[in-house]
Amino acid sequence: MMAKLVRTPTGALRPFAVLAAVLSLAPVPPAQAAPARRAHGPVAAKASFDVFEATIPQIQAALADGRVTSRQLVEAYLARIAAYDQQGPRLNAVVRLNPHALAEADALDRQRRLKGARGPLYGVPILVKDNYDTAEMATSGGTLALATLRPAEDAFVIKKLRAAGAIILGKTAMHELASGVTTVSSLTGVSRNPYDPARSPGGSSGGTGAATAANFAAAGMGSDTCGSIRIPAAYQNLFGLRGTRGLSSRNGIIPLSSTQDIGGPLARSVTDLAILLDATVGPDPADASTKAAAGRQPASYREALDPNGLKGARIGVLREMFGSAPEDREGLAVAEKAFAAMRAGGAEVVDVKLDGLSELLKDSSVITYEFKPELARYLAGQPTAAVKSLHEVVALGLDDQEVDPRLRLRDGPAVADAAAYAQALAKQKAAHDLVVQVMAAQHLDALVYPTSLRPPPLIDGDSAAGGASCQLSAGTGLPAMAIPAGFTPGEQPVGLELLGQDFAEPTLLRLAYGWEQTAHPRRAPFSTPRLVAGLAPPAAVWRVTTSQRAAGAVAEVRFRYDPTTARLGYQGVVRGAKPAQVTAVTLQRTLNGGPGPVIAQLVPLGRAAARGDLKLDARERADLADGRLVVRLYTEAQPLGAGEAKVPAYRPPSK
């Protein structure tokens, strides 16, 4: 599946009220109950507990011993959203916030004082994808056409989260109507990846992935029809689960394909993911598909977690799911290193071949046949929906230009091709049976393959193969756990998938937890660091002057570094030399304490002053953090260097 982004996001299309109404708990009229995304000012939690990279058990422990309240948790996450969603890296990941979040937190705090907590999610803020029905917030599915849709009640999964005591903090951006893997929509524009804001967060649950990675909530809920949980997990160093078909209710989630749709969690840790599973899965009387799960799930998924989970496991590497293009090489090296680490952790990792699998997966997706009629049925049950069909969405121009061709295709005559639909379903069953038989015959606990070996696509327009392996789990209905494998030299996350047999989620959790405890793969994104007094870290400002040498010329450079965007602004001037005598003022790195290559020219040939702006990549950020950057002056009189000055090291706050 190819994905291409062609625009720079502006966020200008979003119809939001003011976040101040949420923070002050001012009454919000029903017509304004989808609050706006831009904050008039962040709110700093006064608690001694920092939510940055905090796990749900850590949060629950802090709640239990009084270091933080649920209100303070909500305030802390709102402060991070205010600092980074529309400012700094401008992730554009949160669509709207729950206007009652603080009131709900206060109520849970009172109940905790009176009766104690009733589970690990009690009083914990969670973000959910904008295709889950929520009674207090609009559910738009990422499209302008449904911006004012107000569901009468919560989705089944949302009801279960609330019953567990979770606070639904808000809704996250998604690819329009879940019809793609880059998170572009007519309602929200383009969302960004916190590991590289110039790149996509993946999709369609890209907003959930970006928000979870950026610590905008304790964890998040997405949905997956063909990679929509697993691709954002891979692109954002997260764990994500697409469960067995029927494990989780689809009731109240805007449909893309009833055969392939399923909701599921994205989290920064396996423990957090297991906690969300315990809270959300289970039979739903209104969703017949969940009857298959009755009696097939454990008393607690969290009990499956074993730090030695890799020991004795037999894992099959599915090589036919690997790419061989030059763009795949860095990701392949990360995957091979991960396999070696799995072996070191006690797993037997062997290559496996499934003859005929590629042909079975080809044309096995049923989205084309199911989306149009199922969306119409969903909209027919929503009195507040402004449109009632996919055809109206495209005919009225209420979709994004990037998504429009695919939506028009799915509104076309192929929808009614009953023979092709039946053949696709037959292929899905055959692929399921093939995988199950081979896994049983070879005594495999799981198959492993990459979600994507390539970096996320650049927002400015490159193409990337995203989700080439997505249909294996989606078509067979077998569960797949996305795990972070590591990072490329350019600090791009790479993700793998562990595929198991029907309802083998405990096995996948055991393997993923064993991997997590062996590899410790989680690394927070640079663009959303800890807050300082409730605000994003301020820009660092330096002035450096090169040492004066015999010629008497010196260069003075003033720098301004924004750690949330990795932008290094500069203004340089050369004194003691005429412009014609200046060869260059450069920014260079040092290598092993000696001279290193030129990174950028700050003042070019024949000039005595210049200003500009640099975007530091991962290696350059590491150089800056470790004090390896220097400014050097070159003149006609001193062609090998007329002076040098070290750029002060910058490290983001750790507390």
C-alpha positions in Angstrom: 0.0 0.0 0.0 1.5 3.3 -1.1 1.1 6.5 0.9 1.9 10.0 -0.2 1.7 13.3 1.7 1.6 16.4 -0.4 1.0 19.3 1.9 2.4 21.1 4.9 -0.2 21.0 7.8 -1.7 24.2 8.9 -4.4 23.1 11.4 -6.4 26.0 10.2 -9.5 24.1 9.2 -10.4 22.9 12.7 -13.7 24.3 14.2 -12.9 24.5 17.9 -14.1 26.4 20.9 -11.6 27.6 23.5 -9.7 25.2 25.7 -10.0 27.8 28.5 -13.6 26.7 29.0 -12.4 23.1 29.6 -9.8 24.2 32.1 -12.1 26.5 34.1 -15.0 24.1 34.0 -17.2 26.9 32.7 -20.6 25.6 31.4 -20.3 24.6 27.8 -23.6 24.9 25.8 -24.4 21.7 23.8 -23.6 23.4 20.5 -20.1 24.2 21.7 -19.4 21.0 23.6 -16.6 20.0 21.2 -13.9 22.3 22.8 -11.2 23.9 20.8 -7.7 22.7 20.6 -5.8 25.9 21.1 -5.1 26.8 24.6 -5.0 30.4 25.8 -2.3 29.3 28.3 -1.1 25.9 29.7 -2.1 24.8 33.1 0.7 23.5 35.3 -0.1 20.7 37.7 1.0 21.5 41.3 1.7 17.8 42.1 5.1 16.4 42.9 4.5 13.7 40.3 5.6 14.1 36.7 3.5 12.4 34.0 6.3 12.3 31.5 6.8 8.7 30.4 4.9 7.5 33.5 3.3 4.0 33.3 -0.2 3.3 34.5 1.1 1.4 37.5 3.3 4.3 38.4 0.4 6.7 38.0 -1.8 4.5 40.2 0.9 4.3 42.9 1.2 8.1 42.9 -2.6 8.4 43.2 -2.7 5.9 46.1 0.0 7.6 48.1 -1.3 11.1 47.5 1.5 12.5 45.4 -1.0 13.4 42.7 -4.8 13.6 42.2 -6.8 12.8 39.1 -7.5 16.5 38.7 -3.7 17.2 38.7 -3.2 14.4 36.2 -5.7 16.0 33.9 -4.1 19.4 34.3 -0.7 18.0 33.6 -1.7 16.2 30.4 -3.6 19.3 29.3 -0.5 21.4 29.9 1.5 19.0 27.6 -1.2 19.2 24.9 -1.1 23.0 25.2 2.7 23.1 24.9 3.2 20.7 22.0 0.0 20.0 20.0 -0.4 23.5 18.4 2.9 25.0 19.5 6.5 23.8 19.3 6.4 20.7 17.0 2.7 21.3 16.3 1.8 17.6 16.3 -1.9 18.3 15.5 -2.8 15.1 17.2 -5.8 16.0 19.4 -9.1 16.9 17.8 -11.1 18.0 20.8 -11.0 17.7 24.6 -13.7 16.4 27.0 -15.3 19.5 28.5 -16.1 17.5 31.7 -12.7 16.0 32.2 -11.8 18.1 35.3 -15.3 17.6 36.8 -15.0 13.8 36.2 -11.5 13.9 37.8 -12.9 15.7 40.9 -15.7 13.2 41.3 -13.2 10.3 41.0 -10.9 12.0 43.6 -13.8 12.2 46.0 -14.8 8.6 45.5 -11.2 7.5 46.0 -11.1 9.3 49.3 -14.4 7.6 50.4 -14.1 4.1 48.9 -10.6 3.8 47.4 -9.8 2.9 43.8 -11.7 0.1 41.9 -8.9 -0.9 39.5 -5.7 0.2 37.8 -7.4 2.6 35.4 -9.3 4.4 38.1 -8.8 8.2 37.7 -6.3 7.7 34.8 -6.7 10.0 31.7 -6.9 8.2 28.3 -7.2 9.5 24.8 -9.4 7.8 22.1 -9.5 7.9 18.4 -12.2 10.1 16.9 -14.2 7.2 15.4 -15.3 6.0 18.9 -18.8 7.3 19.8 -18.6 9.6 22.9 -21.8 11.1 24.3 -20.1 14.3 25.6 -18.0 15.0 22.5 -18.7 15.0 18.7 -17.5 12.0 16.8 -16.3 13.1 13.4 -14.3 10.2 12.0 -11.8 12.7 10.8 -14.1 14.3 8.2 -15.6 17.7 7.8 -18.8 16.0 6.8 -19.4 14.7 10.3 -17.9 17.5 12.4 -21.2 18.1 14.2 -22.2 14.4 14.7 -23.3 14.0 18.3 -23.8 10.3 19.3 -26.6 9.6 21.8 -24.4 7.2 23.8 -20.9 5.9 24.2 -19.4 3.1 22.2 -19.3 -0.2 24.0 -15.5 0.1 24.6 -15.9 3.6 25.9 -18.6 2.4 28.4 -16.2 -0.2 29.6 -13.4 2.3 30.0 -15.6 4.5 32.1 -16.8 1.6 34.1 -13.1 0.9 34.9 -12.7 4.5 36.1 -10.8 5.9 33.2 -11.1 9.6 32.3 -11.7 10.1 28.5 -9.5 13.2 28.2 -10.3 13.8 24.5 -10.4 12.6 20.9 -7.4 12.1 18.6 -6.9 12.9 14.9 -7.3 10.2 12.3 -7.0 9.6 8.6 -10.3 10.7 7.1 -12.9 7.9 7.6 -9.9 5.6 8.4 -9.2 5.3 4.6 -5.5 5.6 4.7 -2.3 5.3 6.7 -0.9 8.9 7.0 -3.5 10.8 9.1 -4.7 13.5 6.7 -8.3 14.8 6.9 -10.6 17.6 5.8 -11.4 18.4 9.4 -7.9 18.4 11.0 -5.4 18.8 8.2 -2.1 16.8 8.6 -0.8 15.4 11.8 2.9 15.1 12.7 5.3 12.5 14.1 6.9 13.6 17.4 10.1 11.7 16.5 10.4 13.8 13.3 7.7 16.5 12.9 8.5 16.6 9.2 7.1 13.1 8.9 3.7 11.4 9.2 2.7 9.6 12.4 1.1 6.8 10.3 -2.5 6.0 10.3 -5.3 5.8 10.5 -4.8 6.0 14.3 -2.0 8.5 13.8 -3.3 11.0 16.3 -3.5 8.3 19.0 0.0 7.2 18.2 1.5 10.7 18.2 -0.4 11.7 21.4 0.6 8.5 23.2 4.3 8.8 22.3 4.2 12.5 23.3 2.7 11.7 26.7 -0.5 13.6 26.1 -2.3 10.8 28.1 -1.4 7.6 29.9 -2.3 5.6 26.8 -4.7 5.6 23.9 -7.2 3.7 22.0 -7.2 3.2 18.2 -8.8 1.0 15.6 -7.3 -1.3 13.0 -8.7 -2.4 9.7 -5.4 -2.9 7.9 -2.5 -1.6 10.0 -4.2 1.4 11.5 -2.9 0.5 15.1 0.2 -1.3 14.1 1.6 1.3 11.7 1.4 4.2 14.2 2.9 2.0 16.8 5.8 1.2 14.5 6.4 4.8 13.6 6.2 6.0 17.2 8.2 3.4 19.2 5.0 2.0 20.8 3.3 -1.3 21.6 0.0 -1.8 19.9 -2.4 -4.7 19.6 -4.8 -5.8 16.9 -6.7 -8.6 18.6 -8.3 -11.7 17.3 -11.4 -11.1 15.2 -14.3 -10.8 17.7 -12.1 -10.1 20.7 -13.3 -6.5 21.1 -16.7 -4.9 20.3 -17.1 -2.8 17.1 -20.3 -1.4 18.4 -20.2 2.5 18.3 -17.0 2.7 16.2 -17.5 4.3 12.8 -17.1 1.3 10.4 -14.7 0.8 7.6 -15.1 -2.9 7.2 -17.1 -5.0 9.7 -15.0 -8.1 8.7 -11.7 -6.4 9.4 -12.5 -3.6 11.9 -11.4 -4.0 15.5 -10.5 -1.5 18.3 -7.4 -1.8 20.4 -4.8 -0.1 22.5 -1.6 1.7 21.9 0.8 2.2 24.8 4.3 3.0 25.8 4.7 -0.2 27.7 3.3 -3.8 27.5 1.9 -3.5 31.1 -0.2 -0.5 30.1 -1.4 -2.3 27.0 -2.4 -5.3 29.1 -4.3 -3.1 31.5 -6.3 -1.5 28.7 -7.1 -5.0 27.3 -8.4 -6.1 30.6 -10.7 -3.1 30.7 -12.0 -3.1 27.1 -12.4 -6.7 25.7 -15.2 -9.0 26.1 -18.6 -10.1 24.6 -21.1 -7.4 23.6 -24.7 -8.4 23.1 -25.0 -5.8 20.4 -22.0 -7.2 18.4 -22.5 -10.8 17.3 -18.8 -11.1 16.3 -17.8 -11.0 20.0 -19.7 -14.2 20.8 -16.7 -16.1 19.5 -14.6 -14.6 22.3 -16.8 -15.9 25.1 -14.7 -18.2 27.2 -11.6 -17.6 25.1 -10.0 -14.8 27.2 -8.1 -15.2 30.5 -9.2 -13.8 33.8 -6.5 -11.1 33.4 -4.2 -10.4 30.4 -1.8 -8.7 32.9 -1.2 -12.1 34.5 0.4 -13.3 31.2 3.3 -10.9 31.6 6.6 -12.7 32.2 10.0 -11.0 32.3 11.5 -14.3 31.0 8.8 -14.6 28.3 11.2 -15.2 25.5 12.9 -18.2 27.1 11.9 -21.4 25.3 9.7 -19.6 22.8 9.9 -20.6 19.1 9.4 -17.7 16.8 9.2 -18.0 13.0 10.6 -15.2 10.8 8.4 -14.6 7.8 10.9 -13.5 5.2 8.4 -12.9 2.4 7.1 -9.9 4.4 10.5 -8.2 4.3 11.4 -5.6 1.7 14.5 -5.7 -0.4 14.7 -2.2 -1.8 17.6 0.2 -0.8 15.1 2.1 1.4 14.6 -1.0 3.5 18.2 -1.6 4.4 18.5 0.5 7.6 15.3 -1.0 8.9 16.4 -4.5 8.0 19.6 -4.0 10.0 17.5 -3.0 13.0 15.2 -6.1 12.6 18.2 -8.4 12.4 19.7 -6.9 15.5 16.3 -7.5 17.2 16.2 -11.1 16.2 19.7 -11.6 17.6 18.6 -10.0 20.9 15.5 -12.3 21.0 17.9 -15.3 20.6 20.0 -13.9 23.4 16.8 -13.7 25.5 16.3 -17.4 25.1 14.0 -17.6 22.1 14.5 -19.9 19.1 14.2 -17.7 16.0 13.9 -19.6 12.8 13.0 -18.7 9.2 9.6 -20.0 8.1 8.0 -20.1 4.6 4.2 -20.1 4.0 3.8 -21.4 0.4 1.1 -19.6 -1.4 0.5 -16.9 1.2 1.2 -13.9 -1.0 -1.3 -15.1 -3.6 -3.9 -15.6 -0.8 -3.4 -12.2 0.6 -3.6 -10.5 -2.8 -7.1 -9.0 -3.3 -8.3 -10.4 0.0 -9.3 -7.0 1.5 -13.0 -6.6 1.7 -13.0 -2.9 2.6 -14.1 -1.9 -0.9 -17.2 -4.1 -0.6 -18.2 -3.3 3.0 -17.4 0.4 3.6 -20.1 2.1 1.6 -23.1 0.2 2.9 -21.9 -0.1 6.4 -21.2 3.6 6.7 -24.7 4.3 5.5 -26.1 2.0 8.1 -24.1 3.7 10.9 -25.2 7.1 9.7 -28.8 6.1 9.5 -28.7 5.5 13.3 -27.2 9.0 13.9 -29.9 11.7 13.8 -27.4 14.5 14.1 -25.3 13.4 11.1 -25.3 16.1 8.5 -24.8 13.5 5.7 -26.2 10.0 5.4 -23.9 8.4 2.8 -20.4 8.2 1.4 -21.8 9.6 -1.8 -22.9 12.8 -0.1 -19.5 13.2 1.4 -17.7 13.3 -1.9 -20.5 14.9 -3.9 -20.6 17.9 -1.5 -16.8 18.2 -1.4 -16.6 17.5 2.3 -13.5 15.4 2.1 -9.8 16.1 1.8 -8.2 16.2 -1.7 -5.6 13.6 -0.5 -8.4 11.2 0.4 -10.9 12.0 -2.3 -9.7 9.5 -5.0 -9.9 6.6 -2.6 -13.3 7.6 -1.3 -14.7 8.0 -4.8 -13.3 4.5 -5.7 -15.1 3.1 -2.7 -18.3 4.9 -3.7 -18.1 3.2 -7.2 -19.8 0.2 -8.8 -17.2 -2.4 -7.5 -19.0 -2.2 -4.1 -21.8 -4.4 -5.6 -19.5 -7.1 -7.1 -20.8 -10.0 -5.1 -18.5 -12.6 -6.8 -15.4 -10.6 -6.0 -16.5 -10.1 -2.4 -17.1 -13.8 -1.9 -13.7 -14.6 -3.5 -12.0 -12.2 -1.1 -13.7 -13.8 1.9 -12.7 -17.2 0.7 -9.1 -16.1 0.4 -9.2 -14.8 3.9 -10.3 -18.1 5.3 -7.7 -20.0 3.3 -5.0 -17.7 4.5 -6.1 -18.2 8.1 -6.1 -22.0 7.8 -2.7 -22.0 6.1 -1.1 -19.9 8.9 -2.7 -21.9 11.7 -1.6 -25.2 10.1 2.0 -24.1 9.6 2.3 -22.7 13.0 0.9 -25.8 14.6 3.1 -28.1 12.4 6.2 -26.2 13.3 5.4 -25.6 16.9 5.6 -21.9 16.6 4.5 -19.5 19.4 4.4 -16.6 16.9 5.4 -15.4 13.5 7.5 -12.2 13.3 7.8 -9.7 10.4 8.2 -6.0 10.0 5.3 -3.6 10.1 7.4 -1.3 7.9 11.2 -1.2 7.4 11.1 2.3 6.0 10.8 5.7 7.8 7.4 7.3 7.9 6.6 9.3 4.8 7.7 13.0 4.7 4.8 15.4 5.0 6.2 17.5 2.2 5.6 14.7 -0.3 7.7 11.6 -0.6 6.1 8.2 -1.1 6.7 5.3 1.2 5.4 1.7 1.4 3.4 1.9 4.6 1.5 -1.2 5.7 2.7 -3.7 3.2 2.2 -6.5 5.7 -1.0 -5.1 7.3 -3.4 -7.6 5.6 -1.9 -10.7 7.1 -3.5 -10.1 10.5 -6.5 -8.1 9.1 -7.4 -10.8 6.6 -6.8 -13.9 8.6 -8.4 -12.4 11.8 -5.4 -13.6 13.8 -4.0 -11.3 16.5 -0.9 -9.2 15.9 1.2 -7.4 18.5 3.3 -4.4 17.3 6.6 -4.1 19.2 9.3 -1.4 18.9 12.4 -3.0 17.5 14.8 -0.1 17.7 16.0 2.9 15.8 17.8 3.5 12.5 21.0 5.7 12.5 18.8 8.6 11.7 16.7 8.0 14.9 13.7 6.7 13.0 11.7 4.0 15.0 11.3 0.6 13.4 8.5 -1.8 14.4 8.0 -5.5 14.2 4.8 -7.6 14.5 4.3 -10.8 16.4 1.4 -12.8 14.9 -0.3 -15.5 17.0 -3.0 -18.1 16.6 -6.7 -17.4 17.4 -7.1 -15.8 20.9 -3.4 -16.2 21.6 -3.1 -12.7 23.0 -1.7 -14.0 26.3 1.2 -15.6 24.4 1.8 -12.4 22.4 1.8 -10.4 25.6 4.2 -12.8 27.2 6.6 -12.6 24.3 6.3 -8.8 24.0 6.9 -8.3 27.7 9.9 -10.6 27.6 11.2 -8.6 24.6 10.6 -5.3 26.5 12.5 -6.5 29.6 15.3 -7.8 27.4 15.7 -4.9 25.0 14.2 -1.9 26.8 13.3 -0.4 23.4 11.3 2.6 24.6 12.8 6.1 23.9 10.8 9.3 24.3 10.7 11.6 21.3 13.0 14.7 21.4 10.3 17.2 20.4 8.0 16.8 23.4 10.4 16.8 26.5 9.5 17.3 30.1 7.7 20.6 30.9 9.4 23.2 33.0 7.0 24.8 35.4 4.1 23.6 33.2 5.6 25.1 30.0 7.7 23.7 27.2 11.5 24.2 27.8 12.4 27.7 26.8 14.7 28.3 23.8 18.4 28.4 24.7 20.3 31.5 23.6 24.1 31.7 23.2 26.7 34.1 21.9 30.1 32.7 20.9 33.1 34.5 19.6 36.0 32.8 17.8 39.5 33.0 19.3 41.5 35.8 17.8 44.5 34.9 15.8 47.4 36.8 14.1 45.2 38.3 11.4 43.0 39.9 14.0 39.6 38.8 12.5 37.0 37.3 14.8 33.5 35.9 14.2 30.7 36.4 16.6 27.6 34.2 16.3 24.4 34.5 18.3 22.4 31.3 18.4 18.8 30.5 19.5 17.9 26.9 19.8 14.3 25.6 20.2 14.5 22.0 21.6 10.9 21.2 20.5 11.6 21.8 16.8 15.4 21.3 16.7 15.6 24.7 15.0 18.9 26.5 15.5 18.6 30.1 14.5 21.8 32.1 14.1 23.1 35.6 13.3 26.8 35.8 12.5 29.1 38.7 11.9 32.9 38.9 11.1 34.8 41.8 12.6 38.3 42.9 11.7 38.1 41.7 8.1 36.5 43.1 4.9 33.8 41.0 3.3 36.1 40.2 0.4 38.6 38.7 2.9 36.1 36.3 4.4 36.1 32.7 3.1 33.4 31.3 5.5 32.1 31.1 9.0 31.1 27.4 9.5 29.4 25.2 12.0 31.3 22.0 12.3 31.4 18.9 14.5 34.5 17.5 16.2 35.6 13.9 15.8 37.4 12.3 18.7 38.4 15.8 19.9 39.8 16.9 16.5 38.4 18.7 13.5 35.3 17.2 11.9 33.3 18.0 8.8 31.3 21.1 8.0 27.7 20.9 8.9 26.6 24.4 7.6 28.0 27.7 6.4 26.8 30.4 8.7 28.5 33.3 6.9 29.3 32.5 3.3 32.1 33.4 1.0 32.6 37.2 0.4 30.3 38.4 3.2 30.8 39.7 6.7 27.4 39.0 8.1 24.5 36.6 7.6 21.6 35.1 9.5 19.6 32.0 9.0 17.9 28.9 10.5 19.1 25.3 10.6 17.0 22.1 11.3 19.3 19.8 13.3 18.9 16.1 12.5 19.3 13.3 15.1 23.1 13.2 14.8 23.4 16.9 15.0 21.2 17.0 18.1 23.4 14.4 19.7 26.5 16.6 18.8 24.8 19.6 20.4 23.9 17.6 23.5 27.5 16.3 23.9 29.2 19.6 23.2 30.8 18.5 19.9 29.7 21.5 17.8 32.1 24.4 17.0 32.1 27.6 15.0 35.2 28.2 12.8 36.3 31.3 10.9 38.2 31.0 7.6 39.8 34.0 5.8 42.0 34.6 2.9 44.9 35.3 5.3 44.1 32.1 7.3 42.6 29.6 4.8 43.0 26.7 7.3 41.2 28.5 10.1 41.4 31.9 11.7 39.7 31.0 15.0 37.3 28.6 16.7 34.6 28.8 19.4 32.8 25.9 21.0 29.0 25.9 21.0 27.7 25.3 24.5 26.2 21.9 25.1 22.4 21.6 25.4 20.5 18.9 27.2 16.7 19.1 27.8 15.6 19.1 31.5 15.6 15.7 33.2 13.3 16.8 36.0 
